């Protein structure tokens, strides 16, 4: 049986000029870019700003029903697919983290609560809020399409304003503040897990890379998330395991190998302890 794999997409799917930022119309988006209709993994941030819409976007197996005047958010590493109705209209914005961090410290992205790992992937808009964002998108689109002098710098500024406007909508009662040293450590910890979880599964591994003690790492994790460092590592591994079990036909042995487990039995025991299901039980429940 041929192995089904989830393709990993970068911004090159939109053309050679689109290496770090792209925006365009959502109308017939899956006809123009068929890969978006199938499960695929992004290495960039994606925002769907919907005007008139129907259908759904699936993000890591979760169906997000789309409707008029709303925003759907897909973070890097998530597996997603679009199933939008033919009359759907709106704007798609995609950008790589390094596009934003060329001007703004990349930790700044971590201060936007809607980009947190566990944040809800959609925001409903009133007609007034939607109209306000549309004006900003028109300026951003003008810079993107016309490629004026210093356009990239202007686009980054508009993108920064867009993200702050999003934060106001997502978390209206909380003032956005610059991240503290602990929050920056927390953000870096999660990025290190993304890159190293297959080889490194212990809090002490990451404490060493962060130049802090395991006890201090545990303390900041508890204060920022309510979870231990070990909990966060295990949750990340389980999320990736679920993606592989749901979206590929890898055997349990192959999934275990992809996740860096020395033997499939260790993976099965780990998965069952964390989810109260065996990997095969989880896979059957997704295919039911």
NUVEX-672446 format. One record per residue: x, y negated, z negated of N, C-alpha, C in turn; residue in three letters. Coordinates in pm, whole numbers, padded with zeros to 5 digits, always signed. Layout:
BEGIN
XYZXYZXYZAla
...
END
This chain:
BEGIN
+00085+00120+00000+00000+00000+00000+00088-00124+00000Unk
+00054-00219+00086+00131-00342+00094+00109-00428-00030Unk
+00218-00479-00085+00207-00560-00205+00151-00698-00172Unk
+00050-00738-00248-00009-00871-00233+00065-00967-00325Unk
+00121-01074-00268+00192-01173-00347+00124-01308-00335Unk
+00142-01391-00436+00086-01526-00434+00190-01620-00377Unk
+00160-01686-00264+00259-01778-00207+00282-01899-00297Unk
+00404-01945-00301+00439-02066-00377+00458-02180-00277Unk
+00382-02288-00296+00382-02399-00200+00455-02520-00257Unk
+00533-02585-00172+00584-02717-00206+00520-02819-00113Unk
+00557-02944-00127+00491-03049-00050+00523-03043+00099Unk
+00615-02955+00137+00645-02937+00277+00529-02884+00359Unk
+00427-02828+00293+00311-02777+00368+00238-02890+00441Unk
+00256-03013+00397+00189-03127+00459+00272-03191+00570Unk
+00390-03137+00596+00476-03193+00700+00613-03227+00644Unk
+00709-03241+00732+00847-03262+00689+00867-03390+00611Unk
+00780-03490+00636+00797-03619+00569+00744-03616+00426Unk
+00674-03508+00391+00602-03505+00263+00677-03420+00161Unk
+00791-03468+00117+00873-03388+00027+00842-03413-00120Unk
+00798-03534-00153+00776-03565-00294+00640-03627-00322Unk
+00573-03679-00219+00441-03740-00238+00361-03723-00110Unk
+00230-03696-00128+00140-03689-00012+00000-03724-00060Unk
-00076-03791+00025-00218-03811-00003-00294-03812+00129Unk
-00420-03769+00123-00501-03763+00244-00645-03733+00210Unk
-00725-03719+00314-00868-03694+00297-00895-03548+00261Unk
-00998-03527+00178-01040-03391+00144-01132-03331+00250Unk
-01179-03411+00343-01271-03359+00444-01201-03250+00527Unk
-01262-03132+00530-01209-03019+00607-01065-02984+00567Unk
-01031-03004+00440-00892-02984+00397-00847-02839+00416Unk
-00937-02743+00394-00896-02602+00407-00886-02560+00553Unk
-00946-02635+00644-00927-02607+00786-00792-02660+00833Unk
-00755-02775+00781-00625-02832+00817-00510-02755+00752Unk
-00532-02710+00628-00428-02640+00552-00491-02512+00495Unk
-00502-02406+00578-00574-02284+00537-00522-02219+00410Unk
-00395-02242+00378-00339-02180+00258-00414-02224+00132Unk
-00476-02342+00136-00546-02393+00019-00675-02316-00011Unk
-00726-02244+00087-00847-02165+00065-00816-02033-00004Unk
-00688-01996-00007-00646-01869-00068-00567-01899-00195Unk
-00564-01803-00288-00485-01825-00410-00339-01857-00376Unk
-00290-01966-00430-00153-02008-00408-00105-02086-00530Unk
+00024-02093-00545+00083-02163-00659+00153-02289-00609Unk
+00124-02402-00675+00190-02529-00643+00314-02548-00728Unk
+00411-02621-00677+00520-02669-00763+00510-02820-00781Unk
+00387-02874-00762+00365-03019-00774+00230-03045-00841Unk
+00208-03169-00881+00080-03210-00940-00020-03240-00829Unk
-00145-03200-00851-00250-03220-00751-00373-03281-00817Unk
-00425-03386-00755-00549-03450-00801-00649-03452-00686Unk
-00769-03402-00711-00879-03413-00616-00973-03520-00669Unk
-00979-03633-00602-01071-03741-00641-01192-03729-00549Unk
-01302-03678-00602-01416-03638-00521-01521-03749-00513Unk
-01567-03776-00392-01674-03873-00370-01808-03800-00370Unk
-01833-03729-00261-01951-03642-00249-01899-03501-00230Unk
-01939-03410-00316-01872-03281-00313-01963-03168-00358Unk
-01927-03050-00313-01993-02928-00357-01896-02813-00346Unk
-01927-02703-00412-01839-02587-00412-01764-02575-00542Unk
-01643-02519-00534-01564-02501-00655-01416-02499-00622Unk
-01338-02526-00725-01194-02507-00723-01163-02405-00832Unk
-01088-02302-00797-01049-02202-00897-00906-02231-00941Unk
-00888-02239-01073-00757-02269-01131-00726-02161-01234Unk
-00624-02080-01206-00588-01969-01295-00709-01883-01330Unk
-00791-01854-01231-00906-01768-01251-01030-01837-01304Unk
-01017-01962-01346-01132-02037-01398-01197-02115-01284Unk
-01328-02097-01267-01401-02169-01163-01441-02306-01216Unk
-01399-02410-01146-01437-02547-01180-01535-02594-01072Unk
-01663-02605-01110-01763-02651-01014-01740-02799-00985Unk
-01736-02834-00858-01710-02973-00822-01840-03040-00781Unk
-01848-03168-00811-01966-03246-00779-01926-03388-00743Unk
-02024-03474-00730-01998-03612-00692-01925-03688-00802Unk
-01842-03781-00762-01768-03871-00851-01705-03798-00970Unk
-01608-03716-00940-01531-03648-01045-01388-03627-00995Unk
-01302-03588-01087-01163-03560-01055-01127-03422-01106Unk
-01062-03343-01022-01008-03213-01064-00856-03222-01061Unk
-00792-03161-01162-00648-03172-01180-00586-03033-01179Unk
-00484-03015-01097-00411-02888-01091-00265-02917-01123Unk
-00215-02854-01227-00078-02880-01271+00019-02781-01205Unk
+00148-02817-01197+00246-02727-01137+00246-02591-01206Unk
+00260-02486-01126+00264-02351-01180+00131-02281-01185Unk
+00021-02357-01179-00111-02295-01178-00138-02230-01043Unk
-00219-02125-01044-00263-02061-00920-00403-02112-00891Unk
-00422-02165-00771-00550-02228-00739-00596-02191-00599Unk
-00724-02215-00573-00781-02202-00439-00901-02294-00429Unk
-00926-02345-00308-01037-02438-00285-01148-02367-00208Unk
-01272-02385-00253-01390-02338-00179-01490-02452-00179Unk
-01465-02551-00095-01545-02673-00091-01646-02668+00023Unk
-01761-02730+00002-01861-02736+00108-01812-02825+00222Unk
-01869-02805+00342-01822-02876+00461-01840-03027+00450Unk
-01940-03070+00373-01966-03214+00364-01890-03282+00251Unk
-01799-03209+00187-01720-03268+00077-01631-03380+00129Unk
-01633-03492+00058-01544-03604+00091-01470-03647-00036Unk
-01355-03706-00016-01276-03752-00129-01130-03765-00088Unk
-01044-03777-00186-00902-03799-00163-00821-03695-00238Unk
-00717-03645-00174-00624-03552-00237-00491-03624-00257Unk
-00442-03623-00381-00311-03681-00413-00222-03571-00467Unk
-00102-03559-00411-00006-03459-00456+00130-03527-00476Unk
+00195-03496-00587+00329-03552-00606+00413-03459-00692Unk
+00541-03456-00660+00637-03379-00739+00680-03462-00859Unk
+00715-03394-00966+00756-03466-01087+00873-03558-01059Unk
+00965-03514-00973+01083-03597-00948+01049-03726-00874Unk
+00938-03728-00799+00896-03853-00734+00866-03958-00840Unk
+00794-03918-00943+00759-04012-01050+00882-04050-01132Unk
+00968-03950-01159+01080-03975-01250+01195-04050-01185Unk
+01187-04075-01054+01290-04158-00991+01292-04298-01050Unk
+01175-04342-01097+01170-04474-01160+01140-04464-01308Unk
+01050-04373-01343+01006-04361-01482+01069-04236-01543Unk
+01116-04247-01665+01170-04132-01737+01071-04017-01727Unk
+01121-03897-01687+01027-03788-01661+00950-03745-01785Unk
+00999-03779-01904+00921-03746-02023+00793-03828-02032Unk
+00785-03938-01961+00666-04021-01967+00543-03942-01923Unk
+00557-03852-01828+00442-03771-01785+00381-03694-01900Unk
+00463-03660-01999+00412-03581-02111+00322-03661-02203Unk
+00321-03794-02188+00235-03873-02276+00091-03878-02225Unk
+00067-03834-02103-00069-03832-02050-00138-03704-02094Unk
-00238-03719-02179-00300-03600-02240-00367-03510-02139Unk
-00413-03563-02026-00481-03480-01927-00382-03391-01850Unk
-00251-03414-01867-00150-03330-01804-00096-03224-01899Unk
-00143-03223-02023-00100-03121-02117-00144-02983-02069Unk
-00070-02883-02110-00093-02746-02063-00237-02701-02086Unk
-00297-02737-02199-00430-02686-02235-00542-02784-02205Unk
-00512-02893-02137-00615-02995-02110-00718-02943-02011Unk
-00842-02991-02026-00948-02957-01931-00907-03004-01791Unk
-00938-02924-01688-00891-02958-01553-00982-03052-01475Unk
-01084-03110-01540-01174-03197-01465-01220-03315-01551Unk
-01249-03426-01484-01297-03548-01549-01416-03600-01470Unk
-01529-03617-01536-01648-03674-01471-01637-03826-01472Unk
-01680-03890-01364-01672-04035-01351-01811-04095-01335Unk
-01830-04213-01392-01949-04290-01359-01926-04354-01221Unk
-02031-04406-01161-02014-04471-01031-01923-04594-01042Unk
-01931-04665-01154-01845-04782-01174-01698-04738-01184Unk
-01671-04633-01262-01534-04584-01277-01479-04535-01143Unk
-01563-04464-01070-01522-04412-00940-01489-04527-00844Unk
-01573-04629-00842-01551-04744-00755-01422-04817-00791Unk
-01395-04827-00920-01272-04893-00967-01149-04817-00919Unk
-01151-04684-00930-01037-04605-00885-01020-04612-00734Unk
-01131-04621-00662-01124-04626-00515-01043-04747-00468Unk
-01057-04859-00536-00981-04978-00498-00831-04953-00512Unk
-00794-04886-00620-00653-04855-00642-00603-04756-00536Unk
-00686-04657-00504-00647-04558-00403-00628-04622-00265Unk
-00704-04725-00236-00689-04794-00108-00551-04859-00098Unk
-00507-04921-00206-00373-04982-00207-00266-04874-00192Unk
-00282-04765-00267-00184-04656-00262-00179-04594-00122Unk
-00295-04572-00063-00301-04514+00071-00237-04606+00175Unk
-00260-04736+00160-00200-04830+00254-00048-04822+00254Unk
+00011-04813+00136+00157-04801+00126+00205-04668+00183Unk
+00130-04561+00158+00170-04428+00205+00165-04419+00358Unk
+00061-04474+00418+00041-04459+00562+00125-04556+00644Unk
+00148-04675+00592+00215-04777+00672+00366-04780+00652Unk
+00416-04718+00545+00560-04709+00520+00629-04845+00533Unk
+00582-04938+00455+00642-05071+00455+00775-05070+00379Unk
+00842-05182+00381+00968-05194+00307+00942-05172+00158Unk
+01025-05089+00095+01015-05055-00047+00883-04985-00081Unk
+00824-04917+00019+00694-04853-00005+00699-04751-00118Unk
+00806-04672-00124+00811-04568-00228+00808-04630-00367Unk
+00879-04740-00385+00878-04806-00516+00739-04858-00550Unk
+00672-04916-00450+00537-04967-00473+00441-04852-00501Unk
+00457-04741-00427+00371-04624-00448+00387-04569-00589Unk
+00511-04564-00637+00534-04515-00774+00464-04606-00876Unk
+00467-04735-00849+00399-04828-00940+00248-04807-00938Unk
+00191-04792-00819+00047-04765-00810+00012-04632-00874Unk
+00098-04532-00854+00073-04401-00915+00076-04411-01066Unk
+00170-04488-01120+00176-04508-01264+00047-04572-01316Unk
-00003-04672-01245-00129-04737-01285-00243-04636-01277Unk
-00246-04557-01170-00350-04455-01153-00352-04358-01272Unk
-00233-04314-01315-00226-04219-01427-00274-04283-01557Unk
-00239-04409-01579-00289-04477-01699-00440-04497-01693Unk
-00494-04525-01575-00639-04535-01561-00705-04399-01591Unk
-00641-04293-01546-00691-04158-01575-00691-04130-01725Unk
-00585-04173-01792-00576-04152-01936-00687-04226-02009Unk
-00717-04346-01965-00829-04422-02024-00960-04345-02012Unk
-00980-04282-01898-01104-04207-01875-01107-04078-01956Unk
-00991-04012-01963-00986-03881-02028-00987-03893-02180Unk
-00920-03995-02230-00903-04009-02375-00925-04155-02413Unk
-01049-04205-02401-01074-04350-02412-01048-04411-02548Unk
-01048-04331-02654-01036-04387-02789-00894-04389-02841Unk
-00802-04329-02767-00665-04318-02817-00570-04400-02731Unk
-00489-04481-02796-00393-04564-02723-00276-04478-02677Unk
-00236-04496-02551-00121-04423-02498+00007-04485-02552Unk
+00089-04402-02614+00213-04451-02674+00332-04380-02612Unk
+00447-04443-02621+00569-04377-02575+00593-04254-02661Unk
+00640-04145-02599+00659-04023-02676+00766-04038-02784Unk
+00742-03977-02898+00841-03976-03005+00950-03875-02971Unk
+01058-03877-03049+01166-03781-03027+01115-03639-03041Unk
+01026-03615-03138+00969-03481-03156+00888-03439-03034Unk
+00809-03533-02980+00728-03501-02863+00816-03473-02741Unk
+00925-03547-02729+01018-03521-02619+01081-03383-02633Unk
+01117-03345-02756+01171-03211-02780+01067-03105-02744Unk
+00942-03132-02782+00833-03038-02754+00814-03022-02603Unk
+00818-03133-02532+00802-03130-02387+00917-03052-02323Unk
+01039-03077-02368+01155-03007-02313+01148-02859-02346Unk
+01103-02825-02466+01086-02685-02506+00994-02613-02407Unk
+00882-02674-02374+00787-02611-02283+00845-02598-02142Unk
+00924-02695-02100+00987-02685-01969+01093-02574-01968Unk
+01164-02560-02078+01263-02453-02088+01197-02316-02086Unk
+01080-02305-02149+01006-02178-02143+00969-02147-01999Unk
+00918-02247-01927+00881-02228-01786+00996-02166-01707Unk
+01116-02214-01733+01231-02173-01653+01297-02044-01701Unk
+01280-02012-01830+01363-01906-01888+01287-01792-01956Unk
+01153-01793-01952+01080-01697-02035+01105-01552-01995Unk
+01146-01527-01873+01171-01389-01831+01293-01331-01901Unk
+01391-01416-01928+01514-01369-01993+01516-01398-02143Unk
+01448-01504-02185+01456-01547-02325+01316-01552-02385Unk
+01293-01471-02487+01159-01461-02545+01156-01492-02695Unk
+01269-01534-02751+01275-01561-02895+01290-01710-02922Unk
+01226-01761-03027+01243-01903-03063+01388-01943-03082Unk
+01468-01853-03136+01609-01887-03161+01683-01916-03031Unk
+01643-01849-02921+01706-01876-02791+01686-02022-02752Unk
+01565-02070-02769+01531-02207-02728+01582-02310-02827Unk
+01585-02275-02954+01641-02366-03054+01786-02397-03020Unk
+01859-02294-02976+01998-02315-02937+02011-02409-02819Unk
+01924-02392-02720+01929-02478-02601+01890-02622-02633Unk
+01808-02639-02737+01763-02773-02777+01852-02835-02883Unk
+01953-02759-02927+02045-02807-03031+01973-02841-03161Unk
+01876-02758-03197+01807-02771-03326+01803-02634-03391Unk
+01770-02631-03518+01758-02502-03587+01623-02439-03553Unk
+01612-02306-03560+01482-02241-03538+01374-02293-03632Unk
+01411-02323-03756+01312-02375-03851+01259-02512-03808Unk
+01350-02597-03757+01306-02730-03713+01218-02719-03589Unk
+01254-02629-03497+01172-02609-03378+01032-02562-03417Unk
+01026-02470-03511+00896-02423-03560+00816-02537-03621Unk
+00885-02622-03696+00817-02733-03764+00754-02829-03664Unk
+00830-02869-03560+00774-02965-03465+00663-02901-03381Unk
+00675-02772-03354+00568-02703-03281+00439-02702-03362Unk
+00452-02673-03491+00333-02670-03579+00271-02809-03589Unk
+00355-02910-03601+00304-03047-03617+00239-03099-03489Unk
+00293-03061-03373+00242-03114-03246+00128-03031-03189Unk
+00127-02899-03214+00027-02813-03150-00052-02726-03247Unk
-00004-02716-03371-00070-02625-03465-00028-02481-03447Unk
+00067-02455-03357+00114-02320-03330+00263-02310-03359Unk
+00309-02189-03385+00452-02168-03404+00521-02165-03268Unk
+00653-02176-03271+00730-02167-03146+00708-02031-03080Unk
+00705-01926-03162+00680-01792-03109+00543-01781-03044Unk
+00442-01843-03105+00307-01842-03046+00308-01905-02907Unk
+00378-02016-02894+00381-02089-02766+00450-02006-02658Unk
+00561-01942-02695+00632-01855-02599+00542-01739-02556Unk
+00480-01674-02654+00394-01559-02622+00274-01601-02536Unk
+00217-01717-02566+00103-01765-02486+00144-01788-02341Unk
+00263-01841-02322+00311-01865-02185+00328-01732-02111Unk
+00385-01634-02178+00405-01503-02114+00271-01440-02078Unk
+00174-01451-02168+00041-01394-02141-00026-01465-02024Unk
-00012-01597-02017-00071-01671-01904-00013-01622-01772Unk
+00118-01604-01767+00181-01558-01644+00143-01414-01614Unk
+00130-01332-01718+00088-01192-01699-00052-01187-01640Unk
-00142-01268-01692-00279-01271-01640-00282-01314-01494Unk
-00199-01412-01459-00193-01456-01319-00153-01340-01228Unk
-00049-01268-01268+00000-01158-01185-00101-01045-01177Unk
-00167-01015-01287-00265-00906-01288-00389-00943-01207Unk
-00427-01069-01211-00550-01112-01143-00528-01135-00994Unk
-00416-01197-00958-00400-01243-00820-00313-01153-00733Unk
-00245-01055-00790-00163-00964-00710-00207-00821-00734Unk
-00158-00731-00651-00183-00589-00676-00058-00519-00727Unk
+00032-00594-00789+00148-00532-00853+00101-00427-00953Unk
+00172-00318-00960+00144-00219-01064+00182-00278-01200Unk
+00135-00216-01306+00171-00262-01441+00322-00257-01459Unk
+00386-00154-01405+00532-00146-01412+00598-00266-01344Unk
+00545-00303-01227+00602-00417-01154+00579-00548-01227Unk
+00460-00564-01286+00432-00685-01364+00528-00695-01482Unk
+00547-00582-01550+00639-00579-01664+00779-00623-01621Unk
+00822-00574-01505+00955-00609-01454+00962-00757-01418Unk
+00856-00810-01354+00853-00952-01317+00861-01042-01439Unk
+00810-00995-01552+00808-01075-01674+00929-01051-01763Unk
+01019-00964-01718+01143-00944-01791+01135-00845-01905Unk
+01036-00756-01903+01028-00652-02006+01111-00533-01961Unk
+01189-00478-02054+01278-00367-02021+01205-00240-01983Unk
+01085-00223-02034+01007-00103-02006+00860-00140-02006Unk
+00783-00075-01919+00641-00107-01908+00567-00087-02039Unk
+00609+00013-02118+00538+00040-02243+00551-00078-02340Unk
+00666-00148-02337+00681-00266-02423+00583-00375-02380Unk
+00569-00391-02250+00476-00492-02198+00332-00458-02235Unk
+00293-00333-02217+00155-00292-02249+00125-00316-02395Unk
+00218-00280-02483+00200-00302-02627+00187-00451-02658Unk
+00275-00531-02597+00273-00677-02617+00140-00735-02569Unk
+00098-00699-02449-00024-00754-02390-00145-00717-02474Unk
-00152-00593-02517-00267-00548-02596-00272-00618-02731Unk
-00156-00638-02792-00152-00706-02922-00201-00850-02910Unk
-00167-00916-02800-00203-01057-02783-00346-01077-02734Unk
-00399-00983-02656-00529-01004-02590-00636-00904-02633Unk
-00594-00799-02705-00686-00691-02746-00741-00615-02625Unk
-00668-00619-02516-00698-00542-02396-00568-00486-02340Unk
-00576-00372-02273-00460-00327-02197-00455-00408-02067Unk
-00339-00411-02001-00334-00482-01872-00436-00431-01771Unk
-00456-00299-01765-00553-00243-01670-00696-00283-01707Unk
-00726-00288-01836-00860-00332-01878-00884-00476-01834Unk
-00783-00561-01853-00797-00700-01810-00819-00708-01660Unk
-00740-00633-01584-00752-00637-01437-00891-00592-01393Unk
-00942-00486-01453-01076-00438-01416-01183-00541-01450Unk
-01166-00611-01563-01266-00711-01602-01270-00827-01504Unk
-01156-00858-01442-01151-00967-01345-01208-00927-01210Unk
-01202-00799-01181-01250-00750-01051-01393-00699-01056Unk
-01453-00704-01176-01590-00650-01191-01691-00735-01115Unk
END
